[in-house]
Amino acid sequence: MFRNAVQPWHLLIVLVACLLVFGSKKLPAMARSLGKSMRILKSEARALRADDTTP
């Protein structure tokens, strides 16, 4: 059913829609904050995993 759901032109349409909605000046700042949030989430998950293995 979803075997060919995400194709390159789908991603292009999503990118153009985001550009139109948010504007070209806000997109880099949003991507930067998303990357920072993902790094924090990854480090917290790693810390929780380390706490679980330590008795």
C-alpha positions as protocol buffer text, in pm:
chain_id: "A"
residue {
  index: 1
  type: MET
  ca { x: 0 y: 0 z: 0 }
}
residue {
  index: 2
  type: PHE
  ca { x: 270 y: 251 z: 101 }
}
residue {
  index: 3
  type: ARG
  ca { x: 553 y: 89 z: -89 }
}
residue {
  index: 4
  type: ASN
  ca { x: 615 y: 392 z: -312 }
}
residue {
  index: 5
  type: ALA
  ca { x: 458 y: 652 z: -85 }
}
residue {
  index: 6
  type: VAL
  ca { x: 755 y: 888 z: -45 }
}
residue {
  index: 7
  type: GLN
  ca { x: 917 y: 977 z: -372 }
}
residue {
  index: 8
  type: PRO
  ca { x: 1157 y: 1263 z: -447 }
}
residue {
  index: 9
  type: TRP
  ca { x: 891 y: 1488 z: -595 }
}
residue {
  index: 10
  type: HIS
  ca { x: 682 y: 1449 z: -277 }
}
residue {
  index: 11
  type: LEU
  ca { x: 974 y: 1581 z: -75 }
}
residue {
  index: 12
  type: LEU
  ca { x: 1017 y: 1868 z: -320 }
}
residue {
  index: 13
  type: ILE
  ca { x: 650 y: 1966 z: -280 }
}
residue {
  index: 14
  type: VAL
  ca { x: 682 y: 1957 z: 101 }
}
residue {
  index: 15
  type: LEU
  ca { x: 997 y: 2171 z: 85 }
}
residue {
  index: 16
  type: VAL
  ca { x: 830 y: 2431 z: -138 }
}
residue {
  index: 17
  type: ALA
  ca { x: 523 y: 2439 z: 89 }
}
residue {
  index: 18
  type: CYS
  ca { x: 744 y: 2494 z: 396 }
}
residue {
  index: 19
  type: LEU
  ca { x: 930 y: 2769 z: 215 }
}
residue {
  index: 20
  type: LEU
  ca { x: 604 y: 2942 z: 128 }
}
residue {
  index: 21
  type: VAL
  ca { x: 457 y: 2909 z: 476 }
}
residue {
  index: 22
  type: PHE
  ca { x: 760 y: 2997 z: 689 }
}
residue {
  index: 23
  type: GLY
  ca { x: 971 y: 3207 z: 457 }
}
residue {
  index: 24
  type: SER
  ca { x: 1334 y: 3169 z: 363 }
}
residue {
  index: 25
  type: LYS
  ca { x: 1468 y: 3357 z: 667 }
}
residue {
  index: 26
  type: LYS
  ca { x: 1306 y: 3136 z: 932 }
}
residue {
  index: 27
  type: LEU
  ca { x: 1384 y: 2795 z: 780 }
}
residue {
  index: 28
  type: PRO
  ca { x: 1758 y: 2787 z: 873 }
}
residue {
  index: 29
  type: ALA
  ca { x: 1682 y: 2892 z: 1230 }
}
residue {
  index: 30
  type: MET
  ca { x: 1412 y: 2625 z: 1258 }
}
residue {
  index: 31
  type: ALA
  ca { x: 1646 y: 2359 z: 1119 }
}
residue {
  index: 32
  type: ARG
  ca { x: 1918 y: 2466 z: 1362 }
}
residue {
  index: 33
  type: SER
  ca { x: 1684 y: 2445 z: 1662 }
}
residue {
  index: 34
  type: LEU
  ca { x: 1552 y: 2107 z: 1545 }
}
residue {
  index: 35
  type: GLY
  ca { x: 1908 y: 1974 z: 1521 }
}
residue {
  index: 36
  type: LYS
  ca { x: 1990 y: 2105 z: 1867 }
}
residue {
  index: 37
  type: SER
  ca { x: 1676 y: 1942 z: 2008 }
}
residue {
  index: 38
  type: MET
  ca { x: 1761 y: 1610 z: 1844 }
}
residue {
  index: 39
  type: ARG
  ca { x: 2113 y: 1619 z: 1993 }
}
residue {
  index: 40
  type: ILE
  ca { x: 1970 y: 1685 z: 2340 }
}
residue {
  index: 41
  type: LEU
  ca { x: 1716 y: 1405 z: 2301 }
}
residue {
  index: 42
  type: LYS
  ca { x: 1986 y: 1162 z: 2185 }
}
residue {
  index: 43
  type: SER
  ca { x: 2216 y: 1247 z: 2477 }
}
residue {
  index: 44
  type: GLU
  ca { x: 1931 y: 1212 z: 2730 }
}
residue {
  index: 45
  type: ALA
  ca { x: 1830 y: 875 z: 2585 }
}
residue {
  index: 46
  type: ARG
  ca { x: 2192 y: 761 z: 2602 }
}
residue {
  index: 47
  type: ALA
  ca { x: 2213 y: 872 z: 2966 }
}
residue {
  index: 48
  type: LEU
  ca { x: 1892 y: 685 z: 3053 }
}
residue {
  index: 49
  type: ARG
  ca { x: 2023 y: 370 z: 2887 }
}
residue {
  index: 50
  type: ALA
  ca { x: 2347 y: 401 z: 3085 }
}
residue {
  index: 51
  type: ASP
  ca { x: 2151 y: 445 z: 3410 }
}
residue {
  index: 52
  type: ASP
  ca { x: 1944 y: 134 z: 3337 }
}
residue {
  index: 53
  type: THR
  ca { x: 2250 y: -87 z: 3287 }
}
residue {
  index: 54
  type: THR
  ca { x: 2427 y: 37 z: 3603 }
}
residue {
  index: 55
  type: PRO
  ca { x: 2295 y: -144 z: 3914 }
}
